[in-house]
Amino acid sequence: MVLELAGAAGVLAALVVAAIALGLIGLRRRSLRLFLAWIGPLYSVGIFTYLLFEGSGSECDGAGATFHCWEISYASTWGLQGSLLVAALMLLSFAPLLSMQMHRRVPSVLAVIAMPVLIATNLPDLWPWAPAWAAALGAAIAGPPSREATPKEVAPKLAR
């Protein structure tokens, strides 16, 4: 994967602005807090699945009747260190769900701090997890969803 720094920096800036805006709006809207808690893990699983099956190239071997080619997935090029970093990013992307279960911001805040550090260690391979970090940032700002819906989200009762 080729990382175009100018384009990636623009996309990252837009993601950060959107995450902050959604996080601030989510302070008042429980449904948005639920969305912010779930979108990062869903994105993370999706990008992992894509990189697991999509190829970064192919190799061929043999000649004549024994000639054959096979696809090399992105994941197979990570090595041990890259695989451990991806596993850590996958776990950290689930922190907003843990925050939702615990009703505390701490897991999301820790993920927001740790994910950029991990991504920076291997930027060319791990930049696809930047949107998962942005989702965790929005979830950390908004905080975990409350146990019950806010009064604005509850349908009004009809008086008899």
C-alpha positions in Angstrom: 0.0 0.0 0.0 1.3 3.4 -1.0 0.8 6.1 1.5 0.3 9.5 0.0 1.1 11.8 2.9 -0.6 14.9 1.6 -3.9 13.1 0.9 -3.7 11.1 4.0 -3.0 14.1 6.2 -6.1 15.8 4.7 -8.3 12.8 5.3 -7.0 12.4 8.9 -7.7 16.1 9.6 -11.2 15.7 8.3 -11.7 12.6 10.5 -10.4 14.4 13.6 -12.7 17.3 13.0 -15.7 15.0 12.4 -14.9 12.9 15.4 -14.7 16.0 17.7 -17.9 17.4 16.3 -19.8 14.1 16.6 -18.3 13.6 20.1 -19.6 17.1 21.2 -23.0 16.4 19.7 -23.0 13.0 21.3 -22.7 14.6 24.7 -26.5 15.3 24.4 -27.6 12.4 22.2 -27.6 8.9 23.6 -28.2 7.4 20.1 -25.1 9.1 18.7 -23.1 7.8 21.7 -24.2 4.3 20.8 -23.2 4.8 17.2 -19.8 6.2 18.2 -19.2 3.2 20.5 -20.0 0.7 17.7 -18.7 2.3 14.5 -15.0 2.0 15.4 -15.0 -1.8 16.2 -17.1 -2.5 13.1 -14.7 -0.5 10.9 -11.7 -2.3 12.5 -13.2 -5.7 11.8 -14.0 -4.7 8.3 -10.5 -3.4 7.5 -8.9 -6.4 9.1 -11.1 -8.8 7.0 -10.3 -6.8 3.8 -6.5 -6.9 4.5 -6.7 -10.6 5.4 -8.2 -11.6 2.0 -7.1 -8.8 -0.4 -3.8 -9.3 -2.2 -0.8 -7.0 -2.3 0.4 -8.9 -5.3 1.0 -12.3 -6.7 3.8 -14.7 -7.2 4.2 -17.3 -9.9 6.3 -20.5 -10.1 7.0 -23.3 -12.5 6.9 -23.5 -16.3 4.7 -25.0 -18.9 2.2 -27.4 -17.4 3.4 -26.8 -13.8 3.1 -23.0 -14.1 0.9 -21.6 -11.3 0.3 -18.3 -9.5 -1.0 -17.4 -6.1 -2.2 -14.2 -4.4 -0.2 -12.7 -1.5 -2.5 -11.0 1.0 -1.6 -7.8 2.8 -1.8 -9.6 6.1 0.9 -12.1 5.1 3.4 -9.3 4.6 3.1 -8.0 8.2 5.4 -10.4 10.0 5.3 -11.1 13.7 5.7 -7.5 14.8 3.1 -6.2 12.4 0.7 -8.9 13.4 1.1 -8.1 17.1 0.5 -4.4 16.3 -2.6 -5.2 14.4 -3.9 -7.4 17.2 -3.3 -4.5 19.7 -5.1 -2.1 17.4 -8.0 -4.5 17.0 -8.3 -4.8 20.8 -8.0 -1.0 21.4 -10.7 -0.3 18.8 -13.1 -2.3 21.0 -12.4 0.0 24.0 -15.5 2.2 23.4 -17.6 -1.0 23.8 -15.9 -1.7 27.0 -16.5 1.9 28.1 -20.2 1.3 27.3 -20.3 -1.8 29.5 -18.4 -0.1 32.4 -20.1 3.3 32.0 -16.7 5.0 32.3 -14.6 6.9 29.7 -11.3 5.5 30.8 -11.0 2.6 28.3 -11.9 4.9 25.4 -9.4 7.6 26.6 -6.6 5.1 26.9 -7.4 3.8 23.4 -7.3 7.3 22.0 -3.8 7.8 23.6 -2.4 4.4 22.6 -3.7 3.9 19.1 -1.7 6.8 17.5 1.5 5.6 19.2 1.0 2.1 17.7 0.0 3.4 14.3 3.1 5.7 14.2 5.4 2.7 14.8 4.5 1.2 11.4 2.7 4.0 9.5 2.8 2.5 6.0 1.0 -0.7 7.1 -1.2 0.6 10.0 -2.6 3.9 8.7 -5.9 2.1 7.7 -6.7 2.0 11.4 -6.8 5.9 11.6 -10.6 6.0 11.2 -11.0 3.5 14.1 -8.9 5.9 16.2 -11.1 8.8 15.1 -14.2 6.8 16.1 -12.6 6.1 19.5 -11.8 9.8 19.9 -15.5 10.7 19.2 -16.6 8.0 21.7 -14.2 9.3 24.3 -15.4 12.9 23.9 -19.1 11.9 24.0 -18.7 9.4 26.9 -20.4 6.1 27.3 -24.2 5.9 26.7 -26.3 6.3 29.8 -28.4 3.5 31.0 -31.7 5.1 30.0 -32.7 7.3 27.2 -32.5 11.1 27.7 -35.9 12.9 28.1 -35.6 14.3 24.5 -35.4 10.7 23.1 -38.4 9.3 25.0 -41.7 9.6 23.3 -44.1 11.9 25.1 -47.0 10.2 26.9 -50.5 11.3 25.9 -52.6 12.8 28.7 -56.1 11.2 29.2 
